Amino acid sequence: MVKQAGQRCEMTAKIAWQSPAKMNLCLFQEKQKLQCWEQAKEAKSTQIIQLSKSMLFTLKDAKNNVVAKQNIEVHTSVNQQYRRKLRSDWSVF
């Protein structure tokens, strides 16, 4: 959670996956490749990620097929749409 929209959020993500057969898989943040595993049946990893908006994380195989996906949302503590003004735009004094 960030205070205002557009601020950067940093978090530690724990990644764990397993498969009955050995696979070549890569973890992507949107289109950016974060980490790959070759000929693995399982993996556990920790990634420090930075988000300024909600993003989709995908685990893809060697043929670029999506094996798993997770959307991580960034929420703001103050919703700008419903926040009322504390002062008027002008003043007599």
Secondary structure, 3 states (H helix, E strand, C coil): CECCCCCCEEEEEEEEEEEEEEEEEEEEECCEEEEEEEEEEEEEEEEEEEECCCEEEEEEECCCCEEEEEEECCCECCCHHHCCCCCCCCCCC
